Structure formats: C-alpha cells, structure tokens
Amino acid sequence: MSQPKLKIESLNKWYGSRKGPVHALSDVSLELADNEFVSLVGASGCGKSTLLSIVAGLQGFDNGVLLTDGAPIVGPGLDRGVVFQSYTLLPWLTAQQNVEFALQAAGLSAAECRDVARHHINLVKLDRFADSFPSQLSGGMKQRVAIARALSYRPKMLLMDEPFGALDALTRHQMQELLTQIWEEHRLTVLFVTHDVEEAVYLSDRIIAMSINPGRINSTFHVGLARPRNQDMISTPEFLALQKEVLNAIRAGSQGENEH
Ligand SMILES: Nc1ncnc2c1ncn2[C@@H]1O[C@H](COP(=O)(O)OP(=O)(O)OP(=O)(O)O)[C@@H](O)[C@H]1O
C-alpha cells in the first residue's frame, strides 16, 4: 500500500500562557491521501491554525508523529505551499515579481523564475495584472497572487488557513471555483482551514470537525457529492443535510471538556 501524503499520529501541542498551560492539540491523528482535499472546521480556538502551522513546519509540537511521504516534517519546505488569510505580499514588488521572488529563493535562474511566475500568474487568471502592485489589486486578486506564489514551486501539498475569509461573498465564490478548477486539473493534496461550513462541503472530499478545550478531532465527514462541483449544488437536499450535520458537530464540540 502507498504511503499517505500526510500522516499525523497522536500529536500533542501545549502552549504556555499566563493563565497556565493550554492543551491546543490533544492526541490528534489524521491521514491525508495523495490528492485528497480535506477541510478542518471547528469553533474558534479548537486548534485548526495550530495544526496547519505545525504541518507547515512553522512551529513544533510536544509529542506524536508527523510525516509526509513517510519522512518526518522538521521545518518549512518547498514540498508544502502555504496560503494565509492575510495576503502576505511584498508591497514594493508587482504581482509577477512577488511570485518570482519566491522562486529565486527556490534556486531557479532569472529566466526560469520569469517563465514559471508568468505561467502561474496566468493560471490564476491575472494575466492583465502581472505588472500591478498589491496596492492596485483587490483582495481577491491579492489572494490569487498568493495562490500563484504557493503553487509556483510545485508543492505536493497546499496548506490554506482561511484563505478566503476576508473576501466578500461573490469574490469568495469565484475563488472557490478557481481553487476547485486548479485542484481538479493539477491534483495536489490540500489541507484547508475554514469557519465556513458551506465552503468546506463545497470544496472537500473529507471534513474534519474539531472540538475545543482540549483541541481534538471529534468527527469526520466524507463528502459524497459528485465532481466536478458547481455552485448550483449548494441548494440540493444532499448538500444542505451534510452542512447541517457538520454544523451540529461543531456546535457539540464548541464547549470544552474542561468547561463542564
Ligand atoms: N502563541 C500562542 N500562545 C499561547 N496560546 C496560543 C497561541 N496560539 C494559539 N494559542 C491557543 O491555542 C488554542 C488553539 O488556537 P488556534 O489559533 O490554533 O485555534 P483556531 O481553531 O485556529 O482558532 P480561530 O478559528 O479563532 O483561528 C487556543 O486556545 C489559543 O488561545
């Protein structure tokens, strides 16, 4: 049997705080298959961002197992692209240059950087805005640049923390369409954090609902909706029933064990 793309086993993470230790992740175990799209949902503070940043290698954990393709994750790497809610673009560089900058760090020549960056700017449909600076771009466009940048060094895994959380509803739907299209064409493993259950159902193969205090996995939902998906599916009984089930799980997990 092939290795899972991501394997998390009995992972624990504690933070120190003035009020005492916070058990941010308690015995979290999760596997992602190659090309699988998995969303993490749950009440604020259940550890979604912590888990994502640990997988990104941006912070460590106290104990447990964390492997990608069977190898331990010990820090950030080009095999994992990260997109956050805030756009994190360099304001003094154009859209094209922001992507080139990431590629220079990956060791490509100047000509390769230019070509690969242009290809990914086109992929996110920003051809006409390649030479615009972030201040000249809308929120959705800035997030397209961030996605182009994350995809440009061809990661095997895309880690996204509320990437569309700051966008208006229409732009958000457009970005969901774009992401689905890119994911269907290029196939990569995605771990996606969102507060929006509709978004999670629309995008995912699987949804992981987490509980708070301590942060842990409380339920898993397989999304059986056919692909390719379209926004019309959002009003079908099947979609709405799953959305309700996930919402109920989030509600049930929003009061911590430590608070009863
Ligand atoms: N740097 C830190 N120091 C201390 N405690 C932290 C730190 N970062 C997160 N926490 C705590 O760890 C728990 C999990 O936080 P985390 O941000 O991962 O949750 P989340 O589910 O992503 O929340 P949200 O949906 O609000 O972003 C919370 O109790 C939070 O207060």
The ligand as a MOL file (V3000), in Angstrom:
LIG
                    3D

  0  0  0     0  0            999 V3000
M  V30 BEGIN CTAB
M  V30 COUNTS 31 33 0 0 0
M  V30 BEGIN ATOM
M  V30 1 N 1.1240 31.5190 20.5790 0
M  V30 2 C 0.2190 31.0820 21.4440 0
M  V30 3 N 0.4180 31.1650 22.7840 0
M  V30 4 C -0.4870 30.7080 23.6710 0
M  V30 5 N -1.6540 30.1520 23.3050 0
M  V30 6 C -1.9190 30.0540 21.9910 0
M  V30 7 C -1.0040 30.5170 20.9920 0
M  V30 8 N -1.5450 30.2880 19.7570 0
M  V30 9 C -2.7440 29.7040 19.9880 0
M  V30 10 N -2.9700 29.5670 21.3100 0
M  V30 11 C -4.1370 28.9380 21.9400 0
M  V30 12 O -4.2570 27.6290 21.4180 0
M  V30 13 C -5.6140 27.2860 21.1600 0
M  V30 14 C -5.7830 26.9670 19.6880 0
M  V30 15 O -5.5940 28.1610 18.9220 0
M  V30 16 P -5.7110 28.1860 17.3190 0
M  V30 17 O -5.4120 29.5650 16.8860 0
M  V30 18 O -4.9120 27.0860 16.7520 0
M  V30 19 O -7.2610 27.8500 17.1290 0
M  V30 20 P -8.1690 28.0520 15.8360 0
M  V30 21 O -9.1350 26.9070 15.8460 0
M  V30 22 O -7.3330 28.2160 14.6290 0
M  V30 23 O -8.9170 29.3980 16.1800 0
M  V30 24 P -9.5290 30.5040 15.1630 0
M  V30 25 O -10.6090 29.7940 14.4250 0
M  V30 26 O -10.0360 31.5750 16.0690 0
M  V30 27 O -8.3940 30.9530 14.2850 0
M  V30 28 C -6.4270 28.4950 21.6430 0
M  V30 29 O -6.8070 28.2570 22.9790 0
M  V30 30 C -5.4340 29.6400 21.5690 0
M  V30 31 O -5.7590 30.6470 22.5040 0
M  V30 END ATOM
M  V30 BEGIN BOND
M  V30 1 1 1 2
M  V30 2 1 2 3
M  V30 3 2 2 7
M  V30 4 2 3 4
M  V30 5 1 4 5
M  V30 6 2 5 6
M  V30 7 1 6 7
M  V30 8 1 6 10
M  V30 9 1 7 8
M  V30 10 2 8 9
M  V30 11 1 9 10
M  V30 12 1 10 11
M  V30 13 1 11 12
M  V30 14 1 11 30
M  V30 15 1 12 13
M  V30 16 1 13 14
M  V30 17 1 13 28
M  V30 18 1 14 15
M  V30 19 1 15 16
M  V30 20 2 16 17
M  V30 21 1 16 18
M  V30 22 1 16 19
M  V30 23 1 19 20
M  V30 24 2 20 21
M  V30 25 1 20 22
M  V30 26 1 20 23
M  V30 27 1 23 24
M  V30 28 2 24 25
M  V30 29 1 24 26
M  V30 30 1 24 27
M  V30 31 1 28 29
M  V30 32 1 28 30
M  V30 33 1 30 31
M  V30 END BOND
M  V30 END CTAB
M  END
